[in-house]
Amino acid sequence: QVQLVESGGGLVQPGGSLRLSCAASGSVSGVTISPTKWYREAPGSERELVARLLGDDATDYADSVKGRFTISKDSQKNMIFLQMNNLKPEDTAGYYCNARSIYGNYWGKGTLVTVSS
């Protein structure tokens, strides 16, 4: 059974920074499932892809966060991170990590980020 747990959210002023973490545990048929994406969902909005890890350590970001957010990973610990700088009120949302494989599509319960003065 695969479990994803996000942490690191909180209340921050505009221009501030937060670092989100996603820890994955468990496996399916002996296969370790690794998270590779961060999504967010603001009230009244659909869940959107924020950042993702691609092959060969490449990364991809939504236009709205390019230059401000950085996704990274610790493969040994099976964790991913999202460093968020220069936060804006429109970044306020629940942030979720995601792992997708042939065995299924896995989500954490999310961590809330609120950007407000």
C-alpha positions as CSV (number, residue, x, y, z in Angstrom):
1,Q,0.0,0.0,0.0
2,V,1.4,3.4,-1.0
3,Q,1.0,6.5,1.3
4,L,2.0,10.1,0.5
5,V,2.3,12.6,3.2
6,E,2.8,16.3,2.6
7,S,4.1,18.8,5.1
8,G,5.5,22.3,5.3
9,G,2.4,24.4,4.6
10,G,1.4,27.4,6.6
11,L,0.6,31.1,6.7
12,V,3.2,33.4,5.0
13,Q,3.2,37.0,4.0
14,P,3.5,38.0,0.4
15,G,7.1,37.8,-0.8
16,G,7.9,35.1,1.7
17,S,9.0,31.5,1.2
18,L,8.0,28.0,2.2
19,R,9.4,24.6,1.5
20,L,6.9,21.8,1.1
21,S,7.9,18.1,1.6
22,C,6.2,14.9,0.3
23,A,7.3,11.6,1.9
24,A,6.3,8.4,0.2
25,S,6.1,5.0,1.8
26,G,4.9,1.5,0.9
27,S,5.1,-0.4,-2.3
28,V,3.0,-2.3,-4.7
29,S,4.0,-5.9,-5.6
30,G,7.4,-5.1,-4.3
31,V,7.7,-2.0,-6.5
32,T,8.5,1.3,-4.9
33,I,6.3,4.1,-6.1
34,S,7.9,7.5,-6.2
35,P,6.1,10.9,-6.3
36,T,7.0,13.2,-9.2
37,K,4.5,16.0,-9.3
38,W,3.1,18.8,-7.2
39,Y,-0.5,20.0,-7.7
40,R,-2.5,22.7,-6.0
41,E,-6.2,23.4,-5.6
42,A,-7.5,26.8,-4.7
43,P,-11.0,27.2,-3.3
44,G,-13.5,27.2,-6.2
45,S,-10.9,26.1,-8.7
46,E,-9.8,22.9,-10.3
47,R,-6.7,21.1,-9.2
48,E,-3.7,22.2,-11.4
49,L,-0.3,20.9,-12.0
50,V,2.4,23.2,-10.5
51,A,5.6,21.4,-11.0
52,R,6.9,18.0,-12.1
53,L,10.1,15.9,-12.3
54,L,10.9,14.5,-15.7
55,G,13.5,12.1,-16.9
56,D,17.2,12.9,-16.7
57,D,16.5,15.2,-13.8
58,A,14.6,17.7,-16.0
59,T,11.8,19.7,-14.5
60,D,8.7,21.5,-15.7
61,Y,6.6,24.3,-14.2
62,A,3.4,26.0,-14.6
63,D,3.9,29.4,-16.2
64,S,2.5,31.1,-13.1
65,V,5.3,29.7,-10.8
66,K,8.3,29.7,-13.2
67,G,11.3,31.4,-11.6
68,R,9.7,31.3,-8.1
69,F,9.2,27.6,-7.4
70,T,11.7,24.7,-7.5
71,I,10.9,21.0,-7.4
72,S,13.6,18.6,-6.2
73,K,13.9,15.1,-4.9
74,D,15.7,12.9,-2.4
75,S,15.6,9.5,-4.1
76,Q,17.2,7.7,-1.1
77,K,14.4,8.9,1.1
78,N,11.7,8.7,-1.6
79,M,10.8,12.3,-1.0
80,I,10.1,15.3,-3.2
81,F,10.2,18.9,-2.2
82,L,8.8,22.2,-3.5
83,Q,10.7,25.3,-2.6
84,M,8.4,28.3,-3.1
85,N,9.9,31.8,-3.1
86,N,8.4,35.2,-3.6
87,L,4.9,33.9,-2.7
88,K,1.9,35.8,-3.9
89,P,-1.7,35.8,-2.5
90,E,-2.8,33.9,-5.6
91,D,-0.5,31.0,-4.6
92,T,-2.9,30.3,-1.7
93,A,-4.2,26.7,-2.1
94,G,-4.0,23.2,-0.9
95,Y,-0.8,21.6,-2.3
96,Y,-0.8,17.9,-3.1
97,C,1.9,15.6,-4.3
98,N,1.2,12.8,-6.8
99,A,2.7,9.5,-7.8
100,R,1.4,7.7,-10.9
101,S,2.4,4.3,-12.1
102,I,0.9,1.3,-13.9
103,Y,-0.3,0.2,-10.4
104,G,-2.3,3.3,-9.7
105,N,-2.6,7.1,-9.2
106,Y,-1.7,8.1,-5.6
107,W,-2.4,11.3,-3.8
108,G,-1.6,12.7,-0.4
109,K,-4.1,14.6,1.8
110,G,-2.4,17.9,1.1
111,T,-0.9,20.7,3.0
112,L,-2.5,24.2,3.1
113,V,-0.5,27.3,2.0
114,T,-2.0,30.7,2.8
115,V,-0.3,33.8,1.5
116,S,-1.7,36.9,3.2
117,S,-0.6,40.0,5.0
